[in-house]
């Protein structure tokens, strides 16, 4: 199989190099067109912040990894990128690599299921751009099935592996229903924004944000349908919130132990969660001594993240087993696309039907006619199959195996020869 | 029939033990596949236990409520049955092993010491007494389960505060749920105990000439009842919550245990029949 793949990713290149070849959404279609012009008939382009990957089945056997690389480097006019920044795969290895990416075991953040969605999206783009043929389609299906199996059959995507998710996970161990809780995010920098988004995605009942620069808070609040609280007097209203996440760049402590004590009294000891994900810290760590206050900082959240990452790592062998199973399945199907066995299966299929009907009906004929019946029906079948057989042999001799495989695949699908053989096996 | 009763009597602790092992294994591994397996184990054990109690009642012509070892086997089945319901209704995993260990202990003690009593005092065959005892036992099962959930609440509370994110953190449901489970079981226990006390106070003086309001079991139960009444009222009024409430539930349970032990083994009382 001449599936070729190149990959530039977090293992092979630094951020700036990865950024230099990153294909933005609006660049992917023009790039696919360029690939088509350059004899790549079908394929897949995947480009995220951690990786850019090109999978393709070239029209002729001369195309190589270098062609793929040059295509990308010329398109992006990228410099300083050399041969060793690319991983290269061919055939079965290329499929294994795609499955590894789809299942998240090749990701920087192991088991990251963001990448599974990205793989699916890039399949869709390829499909819409008419970049997918018969074989590639089958590879897509197998990759998606592998990804889904990895998620459902293993714990590869379980547990929070980022600080802000760990904060949410911890919250869910204290409160049962976030939709009845209110949260305040102090500081709307990148970290604060991500935390606010996670809370909003998890269906927090009411969300408020506060920031030293009021406009920034307002902007985020608009996005997430949250309230804005003026930064100068947010301390007076902390008693209204069940969850407080702080992520400012302030050099000093913003929320003191006494502030929390007062707030807790006002809310008659209703538990409060304080997540301090700022460096240096915003909330006085001594607040953790107060009953009904759950104070956590980066150190404690990191414990959760590390534990979950270790757990995910230990799931990799299980995922690899699933990948091998799916590759085997795919390969079995792919091998059935060879001309000789396909012709034999097709002929056997027709012969079986003929034989069955003759056996069923031959008693309606006299004994001399029975022999004639056999000869005539055989002749009919031979005539029907004559042209398809010649076409299949011709396609096989032709150097372009994608066309031949496609033809064979369609014939097998049309007559249900694969499924028939499988059910016989079972 | 008697020989089957003896066989099941030996089998029951073994079944409870097997169920506990499955629950504990599931707690350690957290595999999805085991969810149904463990329920099947618990269900079979419960069914066997029910058969056992029905057979005893028929064979010895009285419900097994006439002495402490008969009562223990009833306590074992009411606790595990209540837990079975909690698990089915709430779909909460991970608390099973902490509960199942109790019926195992009760059944083990019962199996070791229970006797084939056919001669019981006439007064113990009364229907009202049956309701009195069964509601009292349901009450105590409720308090037991409430105390276990209270204990789990405190453990998880401490673990979260001290940044210990181990098995307890990963497997137990969240604090609010544990608090709620503890409260609900306490309320059910409280209602059942109230019924037991009402029946007792109205009917017992008539049935027992030796009846006294200073009977240790009666005094003990009233103390337990008052404790839970105070806790539940303060929760409803929104004064107490979380840690305070579960500590109250655990204290109530300890008082209940102590009062049972004292009145059953030490004090002379009309409540003792053996």
Boltz contact constraints between the chains, C-beta under 6 A:
constraints:
  - contact:
      token1: [A, 173]
      token2: [B, 174]
      max_distance: 6.0
  - contact:
      token1: [A, 174]
      token2: [B, 174]
      max_distance: 6.0
  - contact:
      token1: [A, 174]
      token2: [B, 175]
      max_distance: 6.0
  - contact:
      token1: [A, 175]
      token2: [B, 176]
      max_distance: 6.0
  - contact:
      token1: [A, 176]
      token2: [B, 174]
      max_distance: 6.0
  - contact:
      token1: [A, 176]
      token2: [B, 176]
      max_distance: 6.0
  - contact:
      token1: [A, 176]
      token2: [B, 177]
      max_distance: 6.0
  - contact:
      token1: [A, 294]
      token2: [B, 160]
      max_distance: 6.0
  - contact:
      token1: [A, 300]
      token2: [B, 163]
      max_distance: 6.0
  - contact:
      token1: [A, 303]
      token2: [B, 163]
      max_distance: 6.0
  - contact:
      token1: [A, 303]
      token2: [B, 165]
      max_distance: 6.0
  - contact:
      token1: [A, 304]
      token2: [B, 165]
      max_distance: 6.0
